[in-house]
């Protein structure tokens, strides 16, 4: 949504809250748009959850004052930071309650002085956010809310889950512990009574969720940090390895600028290359990450990781040669 339309919507909200009675004609004139555009804006407010009312007897529109929060006193920097979050970082790609977030943002923005909005708008025009590919959050909205409630209330759930690990749908009783967004999607950490362990479930792979109204006692010693431990991302494998990599100078700076793992340390060599060290639980996740750097990285340790990378590379070469051979045979025909 562009800034000018945001200002127009805020003006529309202010007019509807003013106490004056506006019909369609006078409202579109006050906002400075056509009737058709005004009706589109009203529809947008409705989609955002702003409960405007239409009085059929008087043919006028209004918004209840009770819908809005008490006035906020934000300085310019606070306003800019808030608008940056609500306009730029609140995305329907990753936020299951995106429509509610938009509604909350409109309420807060409507309380800001016009001069503050104008200043912030000119700054925000030059800022955008490009999310990496993620699983669409819109498909998990209802089930996400059910999991939030179960986590907060320590409620057991009976679930059917499309398990990649088991290569089939499984049913189990779970004790939901925590929801976390990572690696391009939302995940539920829950103790599975079928597996007698805390497992990581991808939220959009749940087929069915049934409440039991049974409560469980949480373990005060459990935490998200302990669960993931020293895993590269989210899958600890039970064995910690001292990983040492050498990155070519062409990519050294871009690797060095990111905190990939809590334990990492880096050091530059005279030729501009970089040594990367980390203590990692499990090798599968970091192996996939290393493959993304191709010929610009060498695995110095451990041997198990070097063998894993070699096997992956050999399989890639095998598939490429097989396809080249198939294409050659097709051309011969």
Buried (B, 14 or more C-beta within 10 A) or exposed (E): EEBEBBBBBBBBBBBBBEEEEBBBEBBBBBBEBEEEBBBEBBEBBEEBBBEBEEEEEEEBBBBEEEBBEEEEEBEEEEBBEBBBEBBEEBEBBBBBBBBEBBBBBBBBBBBBEEEBBEBBBEEBEEEEEEEEEBBEBEEBBEBBEBBBEBBEEBBBBBBBBBBEEEEEEBEBBBBBBBBBBEBEBBBBBBBBBBEEEBBBBBBBBBEEBEEEEEEBEEEEEBEEEEBBBBBBBBEBBEEBBEBBBBBBEEBBEEBBEEEBBEBBEBEBEEEEBBBBBBBBBBBEBBBBBBBEBEEBBBBBEBEEBBEBBEEBEEEEEEEEEEEEEEEEEEEEE
